[in-house]
Amino acid sequence: MASRRAIISVSDKTGVLEFAKALTELDFEIVSTGGTYKAISEAGIPVTYVSEVTGFPEILDGRVKTLNPYIHGGILAMRTPDHLSQLKEHNITPVDLVAVNLYPFRQTIAKPDVDLADAIENIDIGGPSMVRAAAKNNKAVTIVTDPKKYPEIIERLKNDTLDEKFRLELAAAAFRHTAEYDAYISTYLQNVTGTAEEFPQNVLILGEKQRDLRYGENAQQKAALYTCFGDDEPGIGNAVQFHGQPLSYNNTLDLDAALELVREFDQPAATIIKHTNPCGMALAEDICRAYVKAYEGDTLAAYGGIVAVNRVVDACTAKEMSKTFLEAIVAPGFTDEAKEILQAKPNLRLLTVAEFTKAKPRVSFYPVKGGILLQQNDTVQTLPEDMRVVSKRQPTAEEIEQMIFAMTVVKHVKSNAVILAKDNQVVGVGAGQMSRIGSIDMAFNVGKHRTFGAVLASDAFFTFRDTVDACAKHGVTAIIQPGGSIYDANSIAAADEAGLAMVFTGVRHFHY
């Protein structure tokens, strides 16, 4: 008779036959269920069916098979005289090892035709119960939920190094395994029922590691990218990279910023991002022209930039992109000609995102020391009916169109933020300055002579009239801003003196 007992009941059967055979050679009795029993038995490995242990058949289409004292008593019994005596009294054999991984719930709900009944049927009950029982009793029982651990466990058993510390590590991994499983179920059911809260009392963030990144913000910092379960909106988290060097942390942030900006627009749109701020942004009748206009917005800053376009990259666009050094390009797709042109640059990262639909309302996360900040993303769009003209001069239809374009872009610029725009092209950007006049000076320094006839958008109100005076000096014809300062009258008076049109939106767009 075998000296030790192992229970093996797995959905993922990777390596399970080799594991079972090795355990048998180490004098383990294998107890198994359903499909796992069938696979082990057909491989010619000695195995005991669970019903032979429990004295009770599997019932309710397999829903009940291991929920039995002959199983859980053997798993949960401490190796104390009292517990061992009770096992002997009830003819229960102690269990020394449990190898369990759970019903494929996540894989089931990923199927496009899955219905709620199928999902519910793939919620494992007996498996998590055994996992948690074995993890709780880790001083006496080895719990393994990851097939990749099988070889190490066999090696430790052979070398008698399957010690208490290692079993505790396995127990921690097992509880994480069941916690993740329950989070998948909870998130799925909340999405199905529409009961998910934006700001619940407790937050479950279930992330799955997609890949290690080249490095973090700096080369000495490690970083990795995770995808979040429940957030299936197309984005950088699930983009497909098919060429170039691995992404860094900064590349990923810039790509996300670029994608979020161009997806605001239905027309062909292109942007070039540096340090999460757009140094170039433009709309045009086709994507090649949009990219050229975006590049011409600030040719100096565009060097080493991150590009996003909301149309398939064609040969014309690829040729223009290949003229300067770029870090990465993300697009809905690339033609074969475009791929050939751009893949001539071995380090250029090329990525595709399936859909460039407008961003949906969602909650974003930002870590702070000792906590996490949650907020809704800023999906407010500026419409003509939202504009309140406060100047004596009414804006023209062209100025209104350009103000809407500029205000849409300014949402994606770090505060204090201003955008100068003309002909659906950003010609000047002011970002991240401690004073608004500092951002204004930055934008005009970039814009130079192109600011004559441009409009200016500001993410927040003007405290002083110096901003309006600078606009008048540099030929800006119209200004859009939220308004709301106690000094609004001074800014309006300055606009009227210069003959500028000024509109208020009543909506601030700070972006940190």
N, C-alpha and C positions, 0 to 999 in steps of 0.2 A: 504493500500500500504506500502511496506517495506520502512524503513527509510534510508537504506544504500544499496549499490550495490557492489557485488563481482564478478569478472570474474575468472572462474576456467577452465583451459585448460591444462591438464597434460598428458604426456606419461607414466610416472611412477605413477600409481594409488594407490600406497600404502597409506592407511589411508584417501583417498580422500572422501569416503562416510561418514565416521564419521565427518570429517572436514566440509563437506557441510551441514550435518544435524545440527551440532552445530551452524554454521553460520546462518542457517535458524531460529533456535530457538532464536538467538540474533537479529532477525529482519533484516536480510540481504536478498536481492533479489539475487539469483544465476543466472548468465548468463554463458552459457557454449557452447562448440563446439563438433562436431563429436562424437568420442568414449567416451569422458568424459560426454557429455550430455546424451548419451545413458545409461551409467552406473548409473548416478545420478537419471535419470528419472525412470529406472527400479527398483531402490531401493525405489521408492515412495516418493522421496524428491522433493519438488517443485523446478523447474528449468526452465529458459527461454532460448530458442534456440537463438543463436547469430543472425540468420537471422531475427528474430522478432524485434531485436533492430536496425539492420542496414537497414532493408527493402530491403535487397539484398541477393540472395541465395549464398551459397558456390559455387564457380566455379573453373574451371581448376583442376579437381580432388582434390579439397580441398586446392589447393595452395593459394587461396585467400578467406578468410572468415572474418578475424578480421582487415584487413588493410582498415579501414573505419573511417571517422570523428566521427561517433556515438560511436565508441569504443575509438579511440585515443584522441578525444576531451575530453571525460569523464575522461580519465586517466591523461592527461597532464594539465588539467585546474587547475590553482592555485585558491585558495579560496579567491580571491580578488573581489571587486565589479565589476570591468571591465570584468574579465573572467567569473564570474557567470552570468553576464548580457548577455554575448555572448552565453553561454550555453542555457540560457532561450530562447533567440531569435531563436536559431536553434533547440530547443526542444531536447537537449542532456542532459542525466542524468549523474551527476558526478559519478565516480568510486572511491570507498574507499579502495578496497583491490583487489590485483591481485595475483592469485596462478597459476604459470606456471612453468613447467619444459619441456625440449625440446625434439624434435624427437631423437630417440636413435641412433645417428650417430655412436658413438664409438662402440656400440654393433653390429651395422650393418657391419661395416668394419672388425670386428673381425671374422666374418663368413668366413670359408675357401673358399666358392664358390661365395663370393660377387664380383660383377662386378662394373665398374665405374658408370653405370646408376643407379644401386641400391643405391650406396653411394650418388650420387648427389640428388636423390629423398628424401633422409633422411637428407638433409640440411634444417633446420627449418628457416623460414623467419619471419612469423607472430609472433611466440613465442618470439624470441629475441627482436623484436620491442616492444612488450608489456612489456617485462621485463625491457628493458632500459628506456622506457617511465615512467613506474611506479617508477623505481629507481631514475630517474631524479627528479620526483615530490614527493620525499619521505616525504616532510613536510606535505603533504595531503594524500598520498596513501601508504598503506602497501604492500610491495612486498615480496612474499615468494616463493622461488625456491626449498627449501629442505623440503620434507615431515616430517622430524623429528622435524621441527619447529611448525607443526600444533597444538599440544597440548598447547605449551607455548603461542601461539598467541590467542587461545581460552581463556586461563586462563587470559591473560592480557586484553582481551576485556571484560571479565566478571568483572574484578577488576578495569577497567578504568586505566590501567597502560601501554597501548600501546602508549608510549610517543614518542616524536620527536627523542630522542637519540636512542631508540631501532629501530625505523624505519630507521634511518641513518645506523645503523649496518646491518640491513637487505638489505639495498640498496648496501652497500659495498660488501656483500656476493653475491648479484645478479649480479653486474658487474664482480666479479670474475668468476661467473658461465658462463656468456656469453664470457668472455675472454678465459676461458678454452675451451669452445665449439669451438670458432673460431680457437684456436690453434690446436685442433684436426683436423679440416678441412684443415687448411693450411698445417700441417705436412703431412697429408695423400696425398693431391694433389701434394705436392712437391715430395713425394716418388714415386707416380704414374708417374709423368711426368719426373722425374729425374732432376729436377731443384733445388734441395736442395743445398745450398752453404756450403762449409766447414766453412768459416769464413764470415758470412753475416754481414751487417751493424748493424743489431739488432738481438739479440739472444732470441729465445723463448725456455725456458726450462720448459716443462710441466711434472711435477712430481706428482705421485699419492701415497699417504701414504699407505705403505703395512703393516707396524706394528711399534709399539714402541719398542725400544731396551731396554735391561736391564738397561743400563746406557751408558754414553759416554766414552771418554778415561779414565775418572776417575769416581768414584761412585757419586761424587757431580754434575756431568754433565748429563743433559738429552740428549737423542738422539732418532732418528727415521730413518727408512729405507724407501726410496721412490723408486718407479720404474719410469723410464722415458718413456713416450709415444714416439713411433717411433723407439725405440731401442728394437727390439724383439730378439736380439742375446741371446742364452742361457747363463746364468751367475748367479752369486750370487744374483742379484736383483730379479730373478724369481725362485730361488732354492726352493725346497720343504723340509722343516724340518719335520721329522716324529718322532723324539725322542730327549729327553734331555731338559736341561734348555733353556730358551729364550736366543737369541744371544745378546751379547753386541756390542758396536761400534767397539772395537778392534777385537773381533771375526770375525766380518763381513769384516773388512779390511784384516785380515790374510787369511780368506777363499778366498777372491777375488784374493789375491796375489798367493795363492797356486793353484787355478784353472787356472789362467793365465799362470803359469809356466808349468803345466803338459799338457795343451792343445797344447803346442808347439811340442809335440812328437807324432809320429804314433805308436812307440813301447810301450809296457807296461811301464808306468812311475809312479813313486811315489815321493812325496816330503813332507817334514815336515817343517813348517814355524814357525818362532818366530819373532814377531815384524816386519812383512812383509818381512823378509829376509829368504831365505832357509838355514836351518842348516843341512838339509839332502836332497839329490836328487839322484835318480838312475834310470837306465833302466835295464830291464832284459827280460828273455824269458817268464816269467809269472809275474802276479801282486804280488803274494805272495813274490817271490824272490826280486822283485823291491822294495817292502816296507822294507824288511829285510835289504837290502843294504842301503836304504835311512836312516833307523834308525841307522845302524852301522856307518854311516858317522860322527855322533856326538851324542853319546848316552846320554851325559850329557845335552846338549841343547835340545834334543828331548823331555825331560820331560815337560809336559804341552803344547805340540805343537799342531799345526793345520795341519791336513793331507789332502792331495788331491791325488787321484789316477784316472787314466784315463781308468780303466777297472772296471767291476762289482766286488765288494768285495765278495770273496768266504769264505768258512769256514777256510781254511788255513790262509788266510790273516787276517781274523777277530781274530783268535787265537793269531797271532803274535801282532796285534794291542792291544789286551786286556792285554798284559803283562806289559804295561807301562801306566802312566796317560796321557791321551790326552784330549784336550778341545773339539775338533770337527773333524769330518771326512766328506768330500764331495766326492761323486763318482757318476758314471752314474747309479748305482744301487747296491743293496745288495741282496744276496741270502737269502732264509728263514733261513738257518742254520747260516749265518753270522749275521742276525738280532737278532736271539736268543742269540748268544754269546755276541754281543755288547750291546744289550738292558739290559743285566744284570747289566750294569753300568748306574744307573738312571740319572746321570747328563751329560753323554756324548752326545753331539749334533751330530745327524746323518742327513745328507742332501743329496738330489739327485738333479742333474742337467741333463736335458733331453739329451743334446748332448754335447760332448767334442770336437767339431770341432775347427780347428785352428782359432785364432782370426782374424777377418776381419778388414780392415782399418777403423778407425773411429776417431772422435774427442773426446778428454777427457777434462774434466773441473776441474779447481782447483781454489777455492776461495782465494782471497787476500783481505786485508782491502780496501774497496772502489771499488772492481772490481772482475773480473773473468778472469783467464788465460785459454785459449783454445790452445790445440796442437793436432797434429796427434799422434796416438799411434805408438810405435816403432815395426813395423812388419818386418823389414829387417832381413833376415836370412843369415847366413854365409854359403857360398858354396865353394867347393874346388877351383873353378875357380876364386873366389874372393881373394884368398890368394897369396900374393907376397912374395916369399922366399927371405929374405935379408941376411941370414947367409950363411956361406960356406957349412955347412952340410944341406942336404935336409931332410925334415921330412919323416918318414916312413908312410905307409898307415895307420897303427894303430894310430900313433901320429896325423895324419890329422883327423881321425874319432874322437879322443878324444878332439882335439882342437875345432872342430865344436860343440861337446856336451858342452864343458866348456863355449864357447862363447855364446851359446844359453842360458845357465843358468845365465851367468853374466849379461845379460840384465835385469834380475829380482832382482838384488842385489843393495842395496843402495850404491851410490858412496861415496868415492873412492872404487871401487869394484874389487876384484880378486877372481878367482875360481881355485882350484887345483882339478884335476880329473884324475882318472885311472880306467880302466875297466868299463866305463859308470857309475861311482860312484863319487859323489863329496866327496873328502876326506879333504877339507879345504876351509873355506870361510873367506874372509876379507871384511868387510862392514862398510861404514859410517865413516871412519877415515879421519882426516883432512890432513893426508899425505899418499901417496901411500905406502911408506915403512912401515907405521903403519898398513895398511891393510895386507901387505905381512907378517909382523911379526904375526899378528892375525891368518892368514890362516895356517902358518907353526906351530904355537902353537897348533892348533886343529889337523892338519894332522900328526904331529910327524913322526914316522918311515914310515908311509904309503906314504910319499911324494916321496920316491925313485922310479923313473920310471914314475912319474906323469907328466902331462902337466899343464901349467898355462895359464889362460886367464885373460886379463885385459880390463876393460871397456874404458880406455883412455891410451894415450901414457905415456912412462917413461921419466921423466925429467932427472933423473940421473941413472948411471949404478948400483947403490946400489941394485936396485931391481933384476937385472940380477945376480949379485954376490950372493945374498941371494938364488936365485933359484939354482944356481950351487952348493952352499954349502949343500942344502937339497935334492939333487939328482933329481931335475926336468930335464927332457930331452928335452922339447920343449916349446916354448912360442908363444902365439898368442896375438897380440895387434894391435890397429889401426895405430900406427906410427904417424908421423907428428910433432914431437918435433925437435927443432933446435939442440938438443943433441942426435938425433937418432944414429949418427955415433958412439958415445961412447957406447951405449947399444949394437949395433951390434958387436962392437969390443969385448965387454965383453962376448957376446954369443960365438963368434968364439974362444976366448981364452979357454972357458970352453967346447967347442965341442957341444954346444946346437944348436938345430934348432930354428930359429925365423922367423915368418911370420908376415907381415903387412896386414891388411884388408882395411885400409883407412876409416873405419866407426867407429865412437865413439858411445858408448852406456851408457852415463850418465843416471842415474835413481834417481830422488829425491823423 
